[in-house]
Amino acid sequence: MWARGYFYFKSPWSWTSNPVVKIFRVAVLTSGGVGVGYLSVFADTNGMILLSNEVDNDGIRAEYKTGVNFTVGAWQSIEMYAKLSTTNPILRIWKDGILIIEKTDYNTLGNSTDVADFGLLYTYWNGGSPKNQVAYNDDIVFTTEQPTNRDAKGNYMIGSMGWPPPSKPTNLIVR
């Protein structure tokens, strides 16, 4: 399963949270509809992108640092891939088409009959948002169809609509 979106965090921006900001998530459920956990893209209090897997850890978040931060004041493409499996799992995150983390050692399903049937943006801000802030999102895609694009390592990915995105128009008047 692939999920990709464009994110813009308007400056000034604060990542202050306790413990994380939940940006992009996929819910994993039992075949009976009971929540197992989430596979997520988070931000820590410094804006670093984290990969989170609650499924393999009995509902407790296992977070992995990418060493890469979200950008403030510019558009960025964030993409996640989850191979849903109890035996051969894969979790990947890309920023602007560059693979920044891959985990293959933690299950993405609790049982082989589990399903992932919905995704979420900004489910909530742990500890409450520190101030009024503005973020924009565009071209959000969730799909189980294998994309045709590939990254530098040959991994299938949705990819961007073109990078960098076009500059905003100047002196534009709308009537």
Sequence and secondary structure as in RCSB ss.txt:
>XXXX:A:sequence
MWARGYFYFKSPWSWTSNPVVKIFRVAVLTSGGVGVGYLSVFADTNGMILLSNEVDNDGIRAEYKTGVNFTVGAW
QSIEMYAKLSTTNPILRIWKDGILIIEKTDYNTLGNSTDVADFGLLYTYWNGGSPKNQVAYNDDIVFTTEQPTNR
DAKGNYMIGSMGWPPPSKPTNLIVR
>XXXX:A:secstr
 EEEEEEEE SS     SS EEEEEEEEE TTS EEEEEEEEE TT EEEEEE TTTTTS EEEEEEEE  BSS 
EEEEEEEE  SSS EEEEEETTEEEEEE SS S SSTT EEEEEEE   BTT  SS   EEEEEEEEE S  SEE
 TTS EE   SSSS     SS    
